[in-house]
Amino acid sequence: YQTEEAKGRDGLRWRDEEGIAWPVLVDDLRGTVHQTYGGAADPTYLIDADGRVAFYGIWTHAPTLHRALDALLSQGGRG
């Protein structure tokens, strides 16, 4: 990405296309959040309603993420 605005627009578009009803974080161009959580190449972090990491995947794998989301939602958003 050349601008944070373009990256943010893509994040919002993805959220809307996937019908995601919860907040989605779009990191800045420096990858500040990415680096804070360890800097793996393609990680996925699912943060629960209490702000804790409820799921971590070193590689984003949509079916696994969907299972983690279903499990977290079945527990009232707390993992």
ABEGO torsion letter per residue (X at the ends): XABAAAAAAAAAAAAAAAGBABBBBBBBAAGAAAAAAGGBABBBBBBBAAGBBABBBABBBAAAAAAAAAAAAAAGGBX
